[in-house]
Structures are given as structure tokens and as C-alpha cells.
Amino acid sequence: MSTPRKPGLVVTNFGARLAVEDADGRVHRCVKRKELPPVVCGDRVEWQAQTGGEGVVIAAATRRNELARPDRRGRDKPVAANFDDLVIVAAPRPPPQRQLLDRYLVLAEHLPCAALLVMHKSDLAESRNAEITALHDGYAALGYRVLRTSTRTPEGLTPLRDALRSRTAVLVGPSGVGKSSIVAALVPDRDIQIGALSESSGLGRHTTSATTLYRLPGGGALIDSPGIRDMPLRRFSAQQIRDGFREFASFSQACRFANCAHLREPGCAVRAAVGRQIQRQRWESYRAIVTAIEEQPH
């Protein structure tokens, strides 16, 4: 008689080995059936226990969304799935790159998932300068949730902890903005979780370099994926970029041409709104992203 099928959550993978969390929170070392497509951190799966202690993943549920990054050959490789929030981290040092932030936001619109913009290092004097304040207020005006955070004060991450309660989030952002310190503060028992994961799954300490799902003390989960820094959007079309700027939608219906790219076309209602209802910096960011997409080799 075959062993029963059990539901599970992939909390990390490394090559052919998977760490699968069962309904009781226990982690099991598993492999997947060869005929299955690759599974990634965050995948919901069904697995069966086998003699010898290693389980076998026999099915994977359809993903709600997935986050990919280029592999060594430049091909998109999914690394995380089924998350609620894309937490985009910026800071006054290094100075925010608006175009990079907008790339992340375009991605969030299409995944789809909620976007949460974190203006980190709020303890620095520069965090209150005109540029950072304008950035904060501009994105908030578009309906994005924007939080100010710091790991230097006892309550500096309270807004983020509250926002992530009962949700699963992926943390992204460029180097130097403090993502590692945020992870360390949000997951104070990270080393313990890694140790328990290594012991129960037999995957070893290399889990520190793999995309891994950590449970947050106050509820919710954080997927940490080392190596995700920029969002090239190489597979996106100019139309997808356009549709990722949410504020364009209400104006584009009034454009003279139905397929208006909002760049040079006559009778463009979006361009007519730039500097008034549409922030000029956002349109300039849009133009730069589309230009970069059109100029990249195919």
C-alpha cells in the first residue's frame, strides 16, 4: 500500500534536494519526480514519505505568481513563488534610483502582487531631505504603500513588521540599502532556523546562499533571495511597461490612437497630463525604461 499524499510548502531548494515543510511545521528532505517541472521556494506541493526518511514530491500546484532572475546563460530562472508582497527597499545612501524603483513597480503590477516601498535608514539626516520626501510623497500619491524604517532604533521596523503580519513577502532592492540588516532584524532567530533546516533536511549550511523562506516571529513569512538586485525586464514588451504605470490608464483612453505609446504620438492625453496630473519624473522614467527595452538585443 502506498503512503498517503501530504500537502507541503517548499521552503528552500538546492539542486536536486528540496526542503518541504508539512502542515505541522516540520521540515523534510525531499526529491521531486523527474517528470515534474522545477519547483522553487514558495511552491505548494504534494509529497509522499519513502523508506529511509527521504520524501518524494509528486505534484505541484499552479503558481499565483513567480519571481525570476537571469541564470548564467542569461535565461530567466524562477526562484520564488506564491508571495503576497514585493517589498522594495530604497535608502538615502546610496541615493535612490527612480528608474530602478519603477522597474520593480512595473514588475509588481504584472506578477501580480502588492508593492510595498520601504524608505530605509530613516535615522539618517538625508532621509528628510527634499528629494527623499518628494519620492516618498510621490509614490504615496499613486496609491503605493510607503514606509519609513530603520534598524538603528528599537521601533524602527515596527511598521514593516505590522505590514507583513500574516503575509508572505519577497525583499528586493539594490546593494547597500540595508536589506541584510532588515532580514537580520525581522528574523532574529535566522541562524536557528537555518540550523534546524539544515539538520532536518540534510541540506547543509549552504542554505544561507539559497532562496529560503523564513517564518517571522509575529506571523507571516519572508522569502530571502540573495542575488536579486536589479530588474532588467528583458522579457517585457513596451506595452507591458506602459501598462505597468498605473496612473496612465485613466488618461490613455483619451489618446487619439488606441495603441499610443505616450512618447511622440500626436494627440497623446498622457503626455498632455505630464507635469499636472502625472508626475514628470514618472513619465521620464517610463520613457527611459521603454527606450532601454527597445534598444536591447533580441
C-alpha positions, 0 to 999 in steps of 0.5 A: 500500500502506498503512503498517503499524499501530504500537502507541503510548502517548499521552503528552500531548494538546492539542486536536486534536494528540496526542503518541504515543510508539512502542515505541522511545521516540520521540515523534510528532505525531499526529491521531486519526480523527474517528470515534474517541472522545477519547483522553487521556494514558495511552491505548494506541493504534494509529497509522499514519505519513502523508506529511509526518511527521504520524501518524494514530491509528486505534484505541484500546484499552479503558481499565483505568481513567480519571481525570476532572475537571469541564470548564467546563460542569461535565461530567466530562472524562477526562484520564488513563488506564491508571495503576497508582497514585493517589498522594495527597499530604497535608502538615502545612501546610496541615493535612490534610483527612480528608474530602478524603483519603477522597474520593480513597480512595473514588475509588481503590477504584472506578477501580480502582487502588492508593492510595498516601498520601504524608505530605509535608514530613516535615522539618517539626516538625508532621509528628510531631505527634499528629494527623499520626501518628494519620492516618498510623497510621490509614490504615496500619491499613486496609491503605493504603500510607503514606509519609513524604517530603520534598524538603528532604533528599537521601533524602527521596523515596527511598521514593516513588521505590522505590514507583513503580519500574516503575509508572505513577502519577497525583499528586493532592492539594490546593494547597500540599502540595508536589506541584510540588516532588515532580514537580520532584524525581522528574523532574529532567530535566522541562524536557528532556523537555518540550523534546524533546516539544515539538520532536518533536511540534510541540506547543509549550511549552504542554505544561507546562499539559497532562496529560503523562506523564513517564518517571522516571529509575529506571523507571516513569512519572508522569502530571502533571495540573495542575488536579486538586485536589479530588474532588467525586464528583458522579457517585457514588451513596451506595452507591458511597461506602459501598462505597468504605470498605473496612473496612465490608464485613466488618461490613455483612453483619451489618446487619439490612437488606441495603441499610443505609446505616450512618447511622440504620438500626436494627440497623446492625453498622457503626455498632455497630463505630464507635469499636472496630473502625472508626475514628470519624473514618472513619465521620464522614467517610463520613457527611459525604461521603454527606450532601454527595452527597445534598444536591447538585443533580441 
